[in-house]
Structures are given as C-alpha cells and as structure tokens.
Amino acid sequence: MPGPFHMIHVKRLNGTAFTLNALYIEKVESFPDTTITLTTGSKYVVLDPAEEVNSRIIEFYKAVQLLSNPHLRGEEDEE
C-alpha cells in the first residue's frame, strides 16, 4: 500500500486541506476551477491553480526519481 510520500497536498473549495495519491492522478484541468481526475474515475475540484498542482506532481516524480528513468522518458537504450 502506498505510503504518505506518494501524496500531494491540495485544498477543497471550502478551504479544507486534503491529500491525493500522485500516482493515481490521470489529468489536471481548469474549467476555470482546477479539476483533478484520478485513474479510478474520481474527480476533485480544488482551490489550487492547475499550474501549482502540476508542479507538485512533477516534484513528487523527481523526489522518487520517476523522471530519471530513461525508459519512462522514451529514450532508447545506449548500448
């Protein structure tokens, strides 16, 4: 089961904070409110700007070195 290090912090429209598992985030959109859709189909509307949510997701990926894997970046083997 994923630990708390998989989470990003966001705020509901009423201002209460909660966390989402970054591994399950499928897309982040602005309608103009920021809407986060998970791979499970759940949707969350949050106060945080989409750009900030995307930055938090990228920081998470960097922290777990997910973006450092050349196969995930689409690079070919250099053998």
Residue pairs with C-beta under 8 A, 6 or more apart in sequence:
2 21
2 23
4 19
5 63
5 64
6 21
6 22
6 23
6 60
6 64
7 19
7 20
7 21
7 22
8 19
8 20
8 22
8 25
8 53
8 56
8 57
8 60
9 17
9 18
9 19
9 56
10 17
10 18
10 19
10 20
10 36
10 44
10 46
10 47
10 48
10 53
10 56
11 17
11 18
11 46
11 47
11 48
12 18
12 44
12 45
12 46
12 47
13 33
13 45
13 46
13 47
15 47
20 36
20 38
20 44
21 38
22 56
22 57
22 60
22 61
24 38
24 39
24 40
25 36
25 37
25 38
25 39
25 57
26 37
26 38
26 39
27 36
27 37
28 34
28 35
28 36
28 37
28 50
28 53
28 54
28 57
29 35
29 37
29 50
30 49
30 50
33 45
33 46
34 45
34 46
34 47
34 48
34 49
34 50
34 53
35 43
35 44
35 45
35 46
36 43
36 44
36 45
36 46
36 53
37 43
38 44
46 53
58 67
60 66
61 67
62 68
66 72
67 73
70 77
